[in-house]
Amino acid sequence: MQHLWASPIRAGMQRTFALSTEKSHTGSARSVLIVVSHVVQYASPLFQMLAADPRLDLHVAYCSLQGAERGWDHEFNMEVQWDEPLLNGYPWSEIPNKAAKPGLGRFFGLWNPGLWKLIRSGRFAAVVIYTGYMYASFWLAVAAAKSKGVAILISSDSTTLVSRDGSRWKTWLKPVILGSVYRTADVLMSSAPAIRKLARTLGIPPDRIVDIGSGMNKEEWQSRAARFSRSDVRASWNIPDNAYVVCYCAKLQDWKRPLDLVRAFAKANLANAYLVMAGEGPQRAEVELAVDALGIRERTRILGFVNASQLPGVYKASDLFVLPSGYDPCPLVVPEAMFSGLPVILSDTILGRLYMIDEGKSGYIYRCGDTEQLAGLLEEVLAHPEVLANLRSGVAEQMKQWTAQDFVDSWIKAVEAAVLRKKKDDGRGSI
């Protein structure tokens, strides 16, 4: 028997999605529902891998189709629609959003009451929630799963109790809220040592935390990058083949601190080096002004928003990746760069990615905001070809151990741990 879920689409059409339970009946697959806030370009390749694994009977429930459909991104400060086929290769449905004012970034911007029926009437062994706890639909999914006795897993990228805007009251309140959120789950999925460390400080036992692999499909990313010609991409930027390219790929926002990199690049004043910045956001005008004021306009390329299909080419045409963020828990641009073979320079506040940097072998870490130190590192790497060559070799060697299969295996391990925990805890409460 199949459970059917009908979802009205914005155009007024209706599609029916079958949540197949055929594999579950054989006992060879675990039926799992993934609840996602919206369509994310990084997540779809992972969902495709998970759906293809015979150990899982997977379904993805979207609270919004933003990302697959054109919509306003308040951080890019523009309308965005990713140009990769993000809804192919796995079973999914859109759960109608009944919010009075629908939209991302607001607690009541996602209110999807259909989640209750889906979870309550389905035969899922586990529900994995990727919405983030700052949406009403997160708590609705939690309530539905608990009422049905279904194992709950959540994924978090929190690495610090310090809020992005530095507000003291948020720093005081966050451990209370975050600890409560973590306690709703049977298993917390952790993709970085800093996430595990924070969870442990909040009192979460180690057996409730399962480490999972990178949130990216390395092999899929590298196959996309192989389609690009380094020379052709550089030609489109009007940059010579023999020049060095420093790459920044992030939104132009104050907490990403793009101006730090602009100033450090100008201070380093490296011959035959260019700065390429891929990203859009509210600081675009400030960045443009700084580039002009510092006299580096001829050696800087500000690309604006670069869509998903073109991003691998940006990395392939670069030599060094720099992310100067003041607040950036686990940015996926770091594995993107390293999967592309680029050494990485990170600020020391990017806690969720520091473990990826083997200093002096695959990159460097510097004090956030210290443009003198950053300029010195740019000079150290780009003024000495042998240093850059050694770093590139180090990155290639380090990334050999990162595989898509590791992600799948660890993700399934987390699901199994949550199901087992739920069975043991039935009737005994939680931590």
URUR-V205334 format. One record per residue. RES is the residue in three letters. SS is DSSP state (helix for helix, strand for strand, loop for the rest). Layout:
res: <RES;RES>
ss: <SS;SS>
This chain:
res: <MET;GLN;HIS;LEU;TRP;ALA;SER;PRO;ILE;ARG;ALA;GLY;MET;GLN;ARG;THR;PHE;ALA;LEU;SER;THR;GLU;LYS;SER;HIS;THR;GLY;SER;ALA;ARG;SER;VAL;LEU;ILE;VAL;VAL;SER;HIS;VAL;VAL;GLN;TYR;ALA;SER;PRO;LEU;PHE;GLN;MET;LEU;ALA;ALA;ASP;PRO;ARG;LEU;ASP;LEU;HIS;VAL;ALA;TYR;CYS;SER;LEU;GLN;GLY;ALA;GLU;ARG;GLY;TRP;ASP;HIS;GLU;PHE;ASN;MET;GLU;VAL;GLN;TRP;ASP;GLU;PRO;LEU;LEU;ASN;GLY;TYR;PRO;TRP;SER;GLU;ILE;PRO;ASN;LYS;ALA;ALA;LYS;PRO;GLY;LEU;GLY;ARG;PHE;PHE;GLY;LEU;TRP;ASN;PRO;GLY;LEU;TRP;LYS;LEU;ILE;ARG;SER;GLY;ARG;PHE;ALA;ALA;VAL;VAL;ILE;TYR;THR;GLY;TYR;MET;TYR;ALA;SER;PHE;TRP;LEU;ALA;VAL;ALA;ALA;ALA;LYS;SER;LYS;GLY;VAL;ALA;ILE;LEU;ILE;SER;SER;ASP;SER;THR;THR;LEU;VAL;SER;ARG;ASP;GLY;SER;ARG;TRP;LYS;THR;TRP;LEU;LYS;PRO;VAL;ILE;LEU;GLY;SER;VAL;TYR;ARG;THR;ALA;ASP;VAL;LEU;MET;SER;SER;ALA;PRO;ALA;ILE;ARG;LYS;LEU;ALA;ARG;THR;LEU;GLY;ILE;PRO;PRO;ASP;ARG;ILE;VAL;ASP;ILE;GLY;SER;GLY;MET;ASN;LYS;GLU;GLU;TRP;GLN;SER;ARG;ALA;ALA;ARG;PHE;SER;ARG;SER;ASP;VAL;ARG;ALA;SER;TRP;ASN;ILE;PRO;ASP;ASN;ALA;TYR;VAL;VAL;CYS;TYR;CYS;ALA;LYS;LEU;GLN;ASP;TRP;LYS;ARG;PRO;LEU;ASP;LEU;VAL;ARG;ALA;PHE;ALA;LYS;ALA;ASN;LEU;ALA;ASN;ALA;TYR;LEU;VAL;MET;ALA;GLY;GLU;GLY;PRO;GLN;ARG;ALA;GLU;VAL;GLU;LEU;ALA;VAL;ASP;ALA;LEU;GLY;ILE;ARG;GLU;ARG;THR;ARG;ILE;LEU;GLY;PHE;VAL;ASN;ALA;SER;GLN;LEU;PRO;GLY;VAL;TYR;LYS;ALA;SER;ASP;LEU;PHE;VAL;LEU;PRO;SER;GLY;TYR;ASP;PRO;CYS;PRO;LEU;VAL;VAL;PRO;GLU;ALA;MET;PHE;SER;GLY;LEU;PRO;VAL;ILE;LEU;SER;ASP;THR;ILE;LEU;GLY;ARG;LEU;TYR;MET;ILE;ASP;GLU;GLY;LYS;SER;GLY;TYR;ILE;TYR;ARG;CYS;GLY;ASP;THR;GLU;GLN;LEU;ALA;GLY;LEU;LEU;GLU;GLU;VAL;LEU;ALA;HIS;PRO;GLU;VAL;LEU;ALA;ASN;LEU;ARG;SER;GLY;VAL;ALA;GLU;GLN;MET;LYS;GLN;TRP;THR;ALA;GLN;ASP;PHE;VAL;ASP;SER;TRP;ILE;LYS;ALA;VAL;GLU;ALA;ALA;VAL;LEU;ARG;LYS;LYS;LYS;ASP;ASP;GLY;ARG;GLY;SER;ILE>
ss: <loop;loop;strand;strand;strand;strand;strand;strand;loop;loop;loop;loop;loop;strand;strand;strand;strand;strand;strand;loop;loop;helix;helix;helix;helix;helix;loop;loop;loop;strand;strand;strand;strand;strand;strand;strand;loop;loop;loop;loop;helix;helix;helix;helix;helix;helix;helix;helix;helix;helix;helix;helix;loop;loop;loop;strand;strand;strand;strand;strand;strand;strand;loop;loop;loop;strand;loop;loop;strand;loop;strand;strand;strand;loop;loop;loop;loop;strand;strand;strand;loop;loop;loop;loop;loop;loop;loop;loop;loop;loop;loop;strand;strand;strand;loop;loop;loop;loop;loop;loop;loop;loop;loop;loop;loop;loop;helix;helix;helix;loop;loop;loop;loop;helix;helix;helix;helix;helix;helix;helix;helix;loop;loop;loop;loop;strand;strand;strand;strand;loop;loop;loop;loop;loop;loop;helix;helix;helix;helix;helix;helix;helix;helix;helix;helix;helix;helix;helix;loop;loop;strand;strand;strand;strand;strand;loop;loop;loop;loop;loop;loop;loop;loop;loop;loop;loop;loop;helix;helix;helix;helix;helix;helix;helix;helix;helix;helix;helix;helix;helix;helix;helix;helix;loop;loop;loop;strand;strand;strand;strand;loop;loop;helix;helix;helix;helix;helix;helix;helix;helix;helix;loop;loop;loop;loop;helix;helix;helix;strand;strand;strand;loop;loop;loop;loop;loop;loop;helix;helix;helix;helix;helix;helix;helix;helix;loop;loop;loop;loop;helix;helix;helix;helix;helix;helix;helix;helix;loop;loop;loop;loop;loop;loop;strand;strand;strand;strand;strand;strand;loop;loop;loop;loop;helix;helix;helix;loop;helix;helix;helix;helix;helix;helix;helix;helix;helix;helix;helix;loop;loop;loop;loop;strand;strand;strand;strand;strand;strand;loop;loop;loop;loop;loop;helix;helix;helix;helix;helix;helix;helix;helix;helix;helix;loop;loop;loop;helix;helix;helix;strand;strand;strand;strand;strand;loop;loop;loop;helix;helix;helix;helix;helix;helix;helix;helix;helix;loop;loop;loop;strand;strand;strand;strand;loop;loop;loop;loop;loop;loop;loop;loop;loop;helix;helix;helix;helix;helix;helix;helix;loop;loop;loop;strand;strand;strand;strand;strand;loop;loop;loop;helix;helix;helix;helix;helix;helix;loop;loop;strand;loop;loop;loop;strand;strand;strand;strand;loop;loop;loop;loop;helix;helix;helix;helix;helix;helix;helix;helix;helix;helix;helix;helix;loop;loop;helix;helix;helix;helix;helix;helix;helix;helix;helix;helix;helix;helix;helix;helix;helix;loop;loop;loop;loop;helix;helix;helix;helix;helix;helix;helix;helix;helix;helix;helix;helix;helix;helix;helix;helix;helix;helix;helix;helix;helix;helix;loop;loop;loop;loop;loop;loop>
